[in-house]
Amino acid sequence: MTDPRIGARLPECLRGFPAAALELSDDGQVLDSNGRLEMLLRREVVNRPFADFLDPTSQAKWQRLLADRSEETSGAIWELVLEGHESLELRSFAAIWGKESGEDILWLVEYARDLRLEPLYEELSAANSELIQVQRDLAKERARLSHALEAEQAARSEAERAVRIRDGVLAVVAHDLRNPIGRIATTVSLLLEESLAAPDRAKLLAMLRRTTAGMSRLVQDLVDVASLEAGRLAIDREPLDPRQLVIDVCDAFRASAAERGLRLVCDSGTGVPIVAADRGRIVQVLNNLLDNAMRLTPAGGELVVRAELVEGSARLTVSDTGPGIEPEELPHLFDRFWQGQRSRRGSAGLGLAIAKGIIEAHGGRIGVESTPGHGSTFYIFLPGTDNR
């Protein structure tokens, strides 16, 4: 049985001519036919090599056509002569190979000797080139749409994540502000009582100062995050000795560490290069790291602040003997609003994100090494200058 639809696959410009349509395998075997070739040759052609039906003069030409099948050669016209055709005037055929729905189709168009093939060839070539270009354009458009869809899905996922983070941080900030505001209101009410003793008044004033200082830090953190987001974080560089920074930070925390029963070690190292940095900002980062380490390290533990020369840069480290950080938390530790187990309580989760932004604004990098149960080491690399 032959497929009657094969005859309908003939290109529009050839439908005025009698034509045989053959479906071919990769090696030139006839898989199906519309019956026209069988009628001309009076023999079965399906399941036989098409080369069996060609005049010897056309064998080499057919092999070249068979070997050169590709999108670029689709639609090219070859003149082939059939073996055993009854009419010598109609032994020549225009052989046109094409691709249709993934199948290789060979059209054999009968023509008289005075028929000019050039216009047909030009029309087919132009149509084929246009088809190939359309296919390429469609492939590019599909790739572009696929890329755009992936980007849109990623953006939507990131937006949803940002909304969740925003809602979480708003709840934390509201908590962190509501409690101190309540304490301030209560403290002010007590301070207004005339019968309050002087020592009690001094304690309340000290508590009021600590509470307002904490609120001020939270507000400043939010301002710093907004500045980092906008790329407007102010950095006022000056030549600084990292060793002196380490000494100054240790001196500021020594009393608090002693109160908590912690041993604070300051190692200023040797050969540490001068850096061009904003002193206030670097101290802000070191204060944040040391404050976190002190808060999380149990009494009897040790804190070490060190300055050293590593890979031509000044490296500042803050180490503790606290509980360490779980591996799954490490990739998120410097994300904005991240609230891992390390915080131990609700917090805005801005300190480490701000520290990262400050160090990167200096052209440096910040990171952490930690093993659960064995403490953590936060490190800062600052590029050195030639001045010493």
GUFIFI-59376 format. One record per residue (C-alpha): residue in one letter; x, y, z; chain; residue number from 1. Coordinates in nm, 4 decimals, padded with zeros to 6 digits, m for minus. Layout:
<rs>
<r "A",<X,Y,Z>,"A",NUM>
...
</rs>
This chain:
<rs>
<r "M",<00.0000,00.0000,00.0000>,"A",1>
<r "T",<00.1227,00.3489,m00.0783>,"A",2>
<r "D",<00.0439,00.6623,00.1182>,"A",3>
<r "P",<m00.1934,00.8754,m00.0956>,"A",4>
<r "R",<m00.0855,01.1882,00.0984>,"A",5>
<r "I",<00.2662,01.1784,m00.0447>,"A",6>
<r "G",<00.1476,01.3269,m00.3731>,"A",7>
<r "A",<00.0070,01.6282,m00.1848>,"A",8>
<r "R",<00.3546,01.7125,m00.0528>,"A",9>
<r "L",<00.4745,01.8328,m00.3955>,"A",10>
<r "P",<00.5862,02.1987,m00.3814>,"A",11>
<r "E",<00.3290,02.4458,m00.5145>,"A",12>
<r "C",<00.5519,02.5527,m00.8056>,"A",13>
<r "L",<00.5777,02.1925,m00.9349>,"A",14>
<r "R",<00.2153,02.0926,m00.9240>,"A",15>
<r "G",<00.1661,02.1713,m01.2915>,"A",16>
<r "F",<00.3956,01.8812,m01.3883>,"A",17>
<r "P",<00.3462,01.5064,m01.3538>,"A",18>
<r "A",<00.5576,01.3947,m01.0612>,"A",19>
<r "A",<00.6583,01.0847,m00.8718>,"A",20>
<r "A",<00.7050,01.1264,m00.4970>,"A",21>
<r "L",<00.9255,00.8854,m00.3034>,"A",22>
<r "E",<00.9990,00.8604,00.0656>,"A",23>
<r "L",<01.3620,00.7551,00.1138>,"A",24>
<r "S",<01.5682,00.6034,00.3935>,"A",25>
<r "D",<01.9092,00.7460,00.4877>,"A",26>
<r "D",<02.0842,00.5019,00.2515>,"A",27>
<r "G",<01.8554,00.5720,m00.0458>,"A",28>
<r "Q",<01.6066,00.2859,00.0005>,"A",29>
<r "V",<01.2521,00.3603,m00.1238>,"A",30>
<r "L",<01.0213,00.3396,00.1772>,"A",31>
<r "D",<00.7003,00.4597,00.0115>,"A",32>
<r "S",<00.5731,00.5917,m00.3222>,"A",33>
<r "N",<00.2725,00.7685,m00.4666>,"A",34>
<r "G",<00.2606,00.5094,m00.7473>,"A",35>
<r "R",<00.3697,00.7342,m01.0335>,"A",36>
<r "L",<00.7121,00.5730,m01.0749>,"A",37>
<r "E",<00.5627,00.2211,m01.0677>,"A",38>
<r "M",<00.3273,00.3253,m01.3498>,"A",39>
<r "L",<00.6165,00.4506,m01.5627>,"A",40>
<r "L",<00.8499,00.1559,m01.5014>,"A",41>
<r "R",<00.5791,m00.1118,m01.4708>,"A",42>
<r "R",<00.7485,m00.2676,m01.1684>,"A",43>
<r "E",<00.7492,m00.2381,m00.7895>,"A",44>
<r "V",<00.9870,00.0213,m00.6441>,"A",45>
<r "V",<00.9133,00.0138,m00.2686>,"A",46>
<r "N",<01.1767,m00.1561,m00.0484>,"A",47>
<r "R",<01.4372,m00.1324,m00.3238>,"A",48>
<r "P",<01.7341,00.1061,m00.3645>,"A",49>
<r "F",<01.6405,00.3975,m00.5881>,"A",50>
<r "A",<01.9771,00.3580,m00.7632>,"A",51>
<r "D",<01.8419,00.0355,m00.9218>,"A",52>
<r "F",<01.6134,00.2423,m01.1452>,"A",53>
<r "L",<01.8746,00.4869,m01.2795>,"A",54>
<r "D",<02.0603,00.4874,m01.6079>,"A",55>
<r "P",<02.4365,00.4201,m01.5566>,"A",56>
<r "T",<02.5091,00.7800,m01.6608>,"A",57>
<r "S",<02.3133,00.9053,m01.3576>,"A",58>
<r "Q",<02.4563,00.6677,m01.0924>,"A",59>
<r "A",<02.7504,00.8896,m00.9889>,"A",60>
<r "K",<02.5279,01.1997,m00.9846>,"A",61>
<r "W",<02.2777,01.0203,m00.7615>,"A",62>
<r "Q",<02.5483,00.9149,m00.5143>,"A",63>
<r "R",<02.6605,01.2770,m00.4825>,"A",64>
<r "L",<02.3046,01.3902,m00.4231>,"A",65>
<r "L",<02.2505,01.1157,m00.1638>,"A",66>
<r "A",<02.5700,01.2039,00.0232>,"A",67>
<r "D",<02.5066,01.5792,00.0162>,"A",68>
<r "R",<02.1573,01.5883,00.1662>,"A",69>
<r "S",<02.1278,01.8729,00.4156>,"A",70>
<r "E",<01.9091,02.1766,00.4852>,"A",71>
<r "E",<02.1337,02.3843,00.2605>,"A",72>
<r "T",<02.0961,02.1497,m00.0403>,"A",73>
<r "S",<01.7236,02.0897,00.0056>,"A",74>
<r "G",<01.5408,02.2091,m00.3044>,"A",75>
<r "A",<01.8369,02.1821,m00.5409>,"A",76>
<r "I",<01.7415,02.0421,m00.8860>,"A",77>
<r "W",<01.9344,01.7519,m01.0361>,"A",78>
<r "E",<01.8726,01.5988,m01.3800>,"A",79>
<r "L",<01.8480,01.2194,m01.3586>,"A",80>
<r "V",<01.7802,00.9654,m01.6319>,"A",81>
<r "L",<01.5760,00.6533,m01.5543>,"A",82>
<r "E",<01.6722,00.3122,m01.6847>,"A",83>
<r "G",<01.4076,00.1312,m01.8917>,"A",84>
<r "H",<01.1684,00.4222,m01.9510>,"A",85>
<r "E",<00.9584,00.3472,m02.2583>,"A",86>
<r "S",<00.9666,00.6956,m02.4082>,"A",87>
<r "L",<01.3144,00.8281,m02.4892>,"A",88>
<r "E",<01.1721,01.1806,m02.4899>,"A",89>
<r "L",<01.0570,01.1478,m02.1283>,"A",90>
<r "R",<01.3485,00.9624,m01.9713>,"A",91>
<r "S",<01.4868,01.2802,m01.8118>,"A",92>
<r "F",<01.3511,01.3931,m01.4772>,"A",93>
<r "A",<01.4140,01.6896,m01.2492>,"A",94>
<r "A",<01.5064,01.5261,m00.9153>,"A",95>
<r "I",<01.4374,01.7507,m00.6169>,"A",96>
<r "W",<01.5215,01.6395,m00.2640>,"A",97>
<r "G",<01.3435,01.7956,00.0333>,"A",98>
<r "K",<01.2566,01.7486,00.3999>,"A",99>
<r "E",<00.8916,01.7176,00.4951>,"A",100>
<r "S",<00.7802,01.6564,00.8564>,"A",101>
<r "G",<01.1168,01.5024,00.9343>,"A",102>
<r "E",<01.1061,01.2659,00.6343>,"A",103>
<r "D",<01.3336,01.2663,00.3275>,"A",104>
<r "I",<01.1178,01.3082,00.0151>,"A",105>
<r "L",<01.2433,01.2810,m00.3466>,"A",106>
<r "W",<01.0250,01.4381,m00.6149>,"A",107>
<r "L",<01.0832,01.3235,m00.9767>,"A",108>
<r "V",<00.9248,01.5794,m01.2098>,"A",109>
<r "E",<00.8863,01.4765,m01.5769>,"A",110>
<r "Y",<00.9737,01.7428,m01.8289>,"A",111>
<r "A",<01.0089,01.7752,m02.2052>,"A",112>
<r "R",<01.3488,01.8588,m02.3488>,"A",113>
<r "D",<01.2529,02.2173,m02.4296>,"A",114>
<r "L",<01.1453,02.2930,m02.0713>,"A",115>
<r "R",<01.3780,02.5469,m01.9100>,"A",116>
<r "L",<01.4703,02.4468,m01.5536>,"A",117>
<r "E",<01.6442,02.7703,m01.4568>,"A",118>
<r "P",<01.3321,02.9643,m01.3488>,"A",119>
<r "L",<01.2121,02.6604,m01.1536>,"A",120>
<r "Y",<01.5512,02.6255,m00.9866>,"A",121>
<r "E",<01.5601,02.9950,m00.8914>,"A",122>
<r "E",<01.2078,02.9852,m00.7515>,"A",123>
<r "L",<01.2789,02.6728,m00.5482>,"A",124>
<r "S",<01.6116,02.8039,m00.4197>,"A",125>
<r "A",<01.4575,03.1345,m00.3082>,"A",126>
<r "A",<01.1670,02.9587,m00.1376>,"A",127>
<r "N",<01.4003,02.7120,00.0312>,"A",128>
<r "S",<01.6360,02.9865,00.1542>,"A",129>
<r "E",<01.3410,03.1776,00.2936>,"A",130>
<r "L",<01.2107,02.8645,00.4677>,"A",131>
<r "I",<01.5514,02.7925,00.6231>,"A",132>
<r "Q",<01.5777,03.1519,00.7473>,"A",133>
<r "V",<01.2285,03.1333,00.8954>,"A",134>
<r "Q",<01.3226,02.8107,01.0742>,"A",135>
<r "R",<01.6382,02.9722,01.2126>,"A",136>
<r "D",<01.4455,03.2810,01.3235>,"A",137>
<r "L",<01.1890,03.0604,01.4966>,"A",138>
<r "A",<01.4654,02.8700,01.6756>,"A",139>
<r "K",<01.6200,03.1976,01.7936>,"A",140>
<r "E",<01.2830,03.3275,01.9083>,"A",141>
<r "R",<01.2118,03.0053,02.0974>,"A",142>
<r "A",<01.5510,03.0325,02.2688>,"A",143>
<r "R",<01.4861,03.3996,02.3531>,"A",144>
<r "L",<01.1417,03.3248,02.4936>,"A",145>
<r "S",<01.2787,03.0323,02.6942>,"A",146>
<r "H",<01.5521,03.2542,02.8379>,"A",147>
<r "A",<01.3013,03.5302,02.9132>,"A",148>
<r "L",<01.0709,03.2796,03.0860>,"A",149>
<r "E",<01.3570,03.1496,03.3007>,"A",150>
<r "A",<01.4582,03.5059,03.3898>,"A",151>
<r "E",<01.0973,03.5964,03.4733>,"A",152>
<r "Q",<01.0577,03.2894,03.6938>,"A",153>
<r "A",<01.3847,03.3669,03.8715>,"A",154>
<r "A",<01.2785,03.7298,03.9222>,"A",155>
<r "R",<00.9401,03.6223,04.0574>,"A",156>
<r "S",<01.1061,03.3770,04.2952>,"A",157>
<r "E",<01.3476,03.6459,04.4137>,"A",158>
<r "A",<01.0616,03.8950,04.4556>,"A",159>
<r "E",<00.8627,03.6451,04.6622>,"A",160>
<r "R",<01.1717,03.5792,04.8740>,"A",161>
<r "A",<01.2222,03.9554,04.9195>,"A",162>
<r "V",<00.8602,03.9956,05.0335>,"A",163>
<r "R",<00.9015,03.7164,05.2893>,"A",164>
<r "I",<01.2253,03.8729,05.4134>,"A",165>
<r "R",<01.0650,04.2180,05.4288>,"A",166>
<r "D",<00.7703,04.0899,05.6304>,"A",167>
<r "G",<01.0057,03.9093,05.8654>,"A",168>
<r "V",<01.2340,04.2060,05.9219>,"A",169>
<r "L",<00.9416,04.4426,05.9726>,"A",170>
<r "A",<00.8172,04.2136,06.2491>,"A",171>
<r "V",<01.1638,04.2011,06.4078>,"A",172>
<r "V",<01.2232,04.5769,06.3762>,"A",173>
<r "A",<00.8787,04.6453,06.5214>,"A",174>
<r "H",<00.9662,04.4151,06.8132>,"A",175>
<r "D",<01.3101,04.5716,06.8611>,"A",176>
<r "L",<01.1605,04.9204,06.8654>,"A",177>
<r "R",<00.8414,04.8499,07.0608>,"A",178>
<r "N",<01.0206,04.7031,07.3630>,"A",179>
<r "P",<01.2755,04.9861,07.4094>,"A",180>
<r "I",<01.0062,05.2469,07.3513>,"A",181>
<r "G",<00.8037,05.0835,07.6273>,"A",182>
<r "R",<01.1082,05.0810,07.8568>,"A",183>
<r "I",<01.1770,05.4463,07.7803>,"A",184>
<r "A",<00.8177,05.5436,07.8619>,"A",185>
<r "T",<00.8309,05.3502,08.1912>,"A",186>
<r "T",<01.1720,05.4936,08.2822>,"A",187>
<r "V",<01.0618,05.8508,08.2135>,"A",188>
<r "S",<00.7531,05.7999,08.4331>,"A",189>
<r "L",<00.9739,05.6793,08.7202>,"A",190>
<r "L",<01.2199,05.9651,08.6721>,"A",191>
<r "L",<00.9344,06.2131,08.7080>,"A",192>
<r "E",<00.8585,06.0907,09.0595>,"A",193>
<r "E",<00.9972,06.3429,09.3093>,"A",194>
<r "S",<01.0491,06.0801,09.5783>,"A",195>
<r "L",<01.2981,05.8783,09.3675>,"A",196>
<r "A",<01.6351,05.8407,09.5415>,"A",197>
<r "A",<01.9483,05.9716,09.3692>,"A",198>
<r "P",<02.1129,05.6252,09.3238>,"A",199>
<r "D",<01.7937,05.4858,09.1681>,"A",200>
<r "R",<01.7674,05.7908,08.9436>,"A",201>
<r "A",<02.1248,05.7349,08.8215>,"A",202>
<r "K",<02.0517,05.3682,08.7408>,"A",203>
<r "L",<01.7407,05.4620,08.5461>,"A",204>
<r "L",<01.9306,05.7273,08.3511>,"A",205>
<r "A",<02.2033,05.4747,08.2654>,"A",206>
<r "M",<01.9411,05.2270,08.1461>,"A",207>
<r "L",<01.7736,05.5029,07.9449>,"A",208>
<r "R",<02.1076,05.5837,07.7778>,"A",209>
<r "R",<02.1682,05.2157,07.6867>,"A",210>
<r "T",<01.8163,05.1771,07.5499>,"A",211>
<r "T",<01.8344,05.4854,07.3286>,"A",212>
<r "A",<02.1827,05.3834,07.2114>,"A",213>
<r "G",<02.0446,05.0452,07.1011>,"A",214>
<r "M",<01.7598,05.2098,06.9136>,"A",215>
<r "S",<02.0048,05.4484,06.7502>,"A",216>
<r "R",<02.2192,05.1530,06.6322>,"A",217>
<r "L",<01.9172,04.9819,06.4797>,"A",218>
<r "V",<01.8129,05.2977,06.2942>,"A",219>
<r "Q",<02.1726,05.3514,06.1754>,"A",220>
<r "D",<02.1835,04.9911,06.0504>,"A",221>
<r "L",<01.8709,05.0535,05.8433>,"A",222>
<r "V",<02.0252,05.3739,05.7048>,"A",223>
<r "D",<02.3466,05.1878,05.6170>,"A",224>
<r "V",<02.1545,04.9135,05.4377>,"A",225>
<r "A",<01.9637,05.1734,05.2362>,"A",226>
<r "S",<02.2950,05.3435,05.1458>,"A",227>
<r "L",<02.4472,05.0111,05.0380>,"A",228>
<r "E",<02.1410,04.9322,04.8258>,"A",229>
<r "A",<02.1703,05.2715,04.6540>,"A",230>
<r "G",<02.5501,05.2476,04.6181>,"A",231>
<r "R",<02.5955,05.5635,04.8244>,"A",232>
<r "L",<02.7744,05.4334,05.1335>,"A",233>
<r "A",<03.0233,05.7028,05.2327>,"A",234>
<r "I",<03.3850,05.5816,05.2592>,"A",235>
<r "D",<03.6435,05.8347,05.3822>,"A",236>
<r "R",<03.9822,05.6722,05.3246>,"A",237>
<r "E",<04.3001,05.7518,05.5112>,"A",238>
<r "P",<04.6262,05.5614,05.5794>,"A",239>
<r "L",<04.5643,05.3288,05.8755>,"A",240>
<r "D",<04.7769,05.0826,06.0702>,"A",241>
<r "P",<04.5653,04.7628,06.1145>,"A",242>
<r "R",<04.7708,04.6702,06.4214>,"A",243>
<r "Q",<04.6610,04.9849,06.6015>,"A",244>
<r "L",<04.2990,04.9253,06.5011>,"A",245>
<r "V",<04.3125,04.5816,06.6628>,"A",246>
<r "I",<04.4635,04.7252,06.9821>,"A",247>
<r "D",<04.2011,05.0015,07.0017>,"A",248>
<r "V",<03.9093,04.7621,06.9512>,"A",249>
<r "C",<04.0429,04.5205,07.2148>,"A",250>
<r "D",<04.0836,04.8057,07.4640>,"A",251>
<r "A",<03.7213,04.9105,07.4076>,"A",252>
<r "F",<03.5893,04.5577,07.4754>,"A",253>
<r "R",<03.8255,04.4459,07.7498>,"A",254>
<r "A",<03.6035,04.5496,08.0436>,"A",255>
<r "S",<03.2896,04.3935,07.8914>,"A",256>
<r "A",<03.4765,04.0684,07.8220>,"A",257>
<r "A",<03.5967,04.0526,08.1818>,"A",258>
<r "E",<03.2427,04.1079,08.3099>,"A",259>
<r "R",<03.1272,03.8071,08.1040>,"A",260>
<r "G",<03.4122,03.5881,08.2262>,"A",261>
<r "L",<03.5846,03.5794,07.8875>,"A",262>
<r "R",<03.9552,03.5969,07.8068>,"A",263>
<r "L",<04.0264,03.8569,07.5369>,"A",264>
<r "V",<04.3559,03.8153,07.3476>,"A",265>
<r "C",<04.4943,04.0881,07.1207>,"A",266>
<r "D",<04.7599,03.9851,06.8627>,"A",267>
<r "S",<04.8824,04.2804,06.6559>,"A",268>
<r "G",<05.1373,04.0764,06.4560>,"A",269>
<r "T",<05.4353,04.2060,06.2565>,"A",270>
<r "G",<05.4871,04.3164,05.8990>,"A",271>
<r "V",<05.1212,04.4083,05.8512>,"A",272>
<r "P",<05.0907,04.6655,05.5698>,"A",273>
<r "I",<04.9313,05.0075,05.6018>,"A",274>
<r "V",<04.5841,05.0186,05.4454>,"A",275>
<r "A",<04.3831,05.3007,05.2912>,"A",276>
<r "A",<04.0531,05.2721,05.4747>,"A",277>
<r "D",<03.7769,05.4524,05.6608>,"A",278>
<r "R",<03.8714,05.4100,06.0261>,"A",279>
<r "G",<03.5180,05.4504,06.1579>,"A",280>
<r "R",<03.3780,05.1944,05.9134>,"A",281>
<r "I",<03.6462,04.9308,05.9809>,"A",282>
<r "V",<03.6019,04.9789,06.3566>,"A",283>
<r "Q",<03.2264,04.9396,06.3004>,"A",284>
<r "V",<03.2873,04.6021,06.1333>,"A",285>
<r "L",<03.5293,04.4822,06.4027>,"A",286>
<r "N",<03.2923,04.5964,06.6778>,"A",287>
<r "N",<03.0090,04.4005,06.5181>,"A",288>
<r "L",<03.2170,04.0837,06.4866>,"A",289>
<r "L",<03.3559,04.1084,06.8394>,"A",290>
<r "D",<03.0173,04.1918,06.9911>,"A",291>
<r "N",<02.8625,03.8842,06.8229>,"A",292>
<r "A",<03.1505,03.6627,06.9385>,"A",293>
<r "M",<03.1273,03.7915,07.2953>,"A",294>
<r "R",<02.7504,03.7453,07.3086>,"A",295>
<r "L",<02.7675,03.3852,07.1862>,"A",296>
<r "T",<03.0722,03.2586,07.3758>,"A",297>
<r "P",<02.9965,03.1078,07.7172>,"A",298>
<r "A",<03.1831,03.2179,08.0308>,"A",299>
<r "G",<03.5325,03.0742,08.0496>,"A",300>
<r "G",<03.5776,03.0975,07.6734>,"A",301>
<r "E",<03.8333,03.2903,07.4738>,"A",302>
<r "L",<03.8195,03.5658,07.2117>,"A",303>
<r "V",<04.1145,03.6463,06.9859>,"A",304>
<r "V",<04.1490,03.9563,06.7695>,"A",305>
<r "R",<04.4464,03.9394,06.5337>,"A",306>
<r "A",<04.6163,04.1459,06.2590>,"A",307>
<r "E",<04.8577,03.9667,06.0255>,"A",308>
<r "L",<05.0137,03.9718,05.6785>,"A",309>
<r "V",<04.8578,03.7134,05.4429>,"A",310>
<r "E",<04.9053,03.7000,05.0646>,"A",311>
<r "G",<05.0332,04.0580,05.0565>,"A",312>
<r "S",<04.7223,04.1930,05.2305>,"A",313>
<r "A",<04.6312,04.2872,05.5834>,"A",314>
<r "R",<04.4111,04.0196,05.7355>,"A",315>
<r "L",<04.2082,04.0960,06.0480>,"A",316>
<r "T",<04.0423,03.8059,06.2292>,"A",317>
<r "V",<03.8012,03.7679,06.5195>,"A",318>
<r "S",<03.7926,03.4148,06.6647>,"A",319>
<r "D",<03.5812,03.2686,06.9437>,"A",320>
<r "T",<03.5355,02.9392,07.1257>,"A",321>
<r "G",<03.1582,02.9547,07.1021>,"A",322>
<r "P",<02.9140,02.6967,06.9604>,"A",323>
<r "G",<03.0179,02.7462,06.5976>,"A",324>
<r "I",<02.7911,02.7720,06.2942>,"A",325>
<r "E",<02.5996,02.4929,06.1187>,"A",326>
<r "P",<02.7196,02.4253,05.7599>,"A",327>
<r "E",<02.3775,02.4987,05.6079>,"A",328>
<r "E",<02.3831,02.8497,05.7587>,"A",329>
<r "L",<02.7269,02.9504,05.6267>,"A",330>
<r "P",<02.6151,03.0425,05.2684>,"A",331>
<r "H",<02.3486,03.2800,05.4082>,"A",332>
<r "L",<02.5392,03.4343,05.6967>,"A",333>
<r "F",<02.6099,03.7641,05.5181>,"A",334>
<r "D",<02.2641,03.7928,05.3563>,"A",335>
<r "R",<02.0493,04.0893,05.4529>,"A",336>
<r "F",<01.7935,04.0115,05.7256>,"A",337>
<r "W",<01.9280,03.6585,05.7733>,"A",338>
<r "Q",<01.8251,03.5253,06.1138>,"A",339>
<r "G",<01.9973,03.1948,06.1763>,"A",340>
<r "Q",<02.0418,03.0059,06.4997>,"A",341>
<r "R",<02.3559,03.2086,06.5659>,"A",342>
<r "S",<02.1438,03.5113,06.6594>,"A",343>
<r "R",<01.9806,03.3162,06.9474>,"A",344>
<r "R",<01.7023,03.5783,06.9472>,"A",345>
<r "G",<01.5027,03.7973,06.7121>,"A",346>
<r "S",<01.7213,04.0553,06.5450>,"A",347>
<r "A",<01.7094,04.2536,06.2257>,"A",348>
<r "G",<01.9968,04.0466,06.0866>,"A",349>
<r "L",<02.1702,04.3464,05.9317>,"A",350>
<r "G",<02.5097,04.3595,06.1030>,"A",351>
<r "L",<02.6980,04.1032,05.8933>,"A",352>
<r "A",<02.5358,04.2195,05.5683>,"A",353>
<r "I",<02.6511,04.5748,05.6451>,"A",354>
<r "A",<02.9981,04.4473,05.7366>,"A",355>
<r "K",<03.0210,04.2694,05.4006>,"A",356>
<r "G",<02.9122,04.5840,05.2140>,"A",357>
<r "I",<03.1675,04.8005,05.3995>,"A",358>
<r "I",<03.4597,04.5638,05.3344>,"A",359>
<r "E",<03.3694,04.5180,04.9670>,"A",360>
<r "A",<03.3433,04.8971,04.9295>,"A",361>
<r "H",<03.7100,04.9041,05.0405>,"A",362>
<r "G",<03.8028,04.6521,04.7699>,"A",363>
<r "G",<03.8468,04.3770,05.0297>,"A",364>
<r "R",<03.6607,04.0622,05.1222>,"A",365>
<r "I",<03.5093,03.9102,05.4337>,"A",366>
<r "G",<03.4389,03.5474,05.5204>,"A",367>
<r "V",<03.4046,03.2926,05.7969>,"A",368>
<r "E",<03.5414,02.9525,05.8899>,"A",369>
<r "S",<03.3506,02.7517,06.1485>,"A",370>
<r "T",<03.3027,02.4013,06.2831>,"A",371>
<r "P",<02.9989,02.3305,06.5041>,"A",372>
<r "G",<03.1142,02.2861,06.8635>,"A",373>
<r "H",<03.4588,02.4327,06.7986>,"A",374>
<r "G",<03.3991,02.8050,06.7545>,"A",375>
<r "S",<03.4226,03.0398,06.4574>,"A",376>
<r "T",<03.6765,03.2689,06.2916>,"A",377>
<r "F",<03.5622,03.5704,06.0904>,"A",378>
<r "Y",<03.8310,03.7180,05.8669>,"A",379>
<r "I",<03.8706,04.0434,05.6753>,"A",380>
<r "F",<04.1182,04.1024,05.3908>,"A",381>
<r "L",<04.2122,04.4653,05.3175>,"A",382>
<r "P",<04.4520,04.5465,05.0318>,"A",383>
<r "G",<04.7697,04.7136,05.1543>,"A",384>
<r "T",<04.9344,05.0325,05.0263>,"A",385>
<r "D",<05.3028,05.0973,04.9589>,"A",386>
<r "N",<05.3277,05.3339,05.2526>,"A",387>
<r "R",<05.4760,05.1974,05.5733>,"A",388>
</rs>
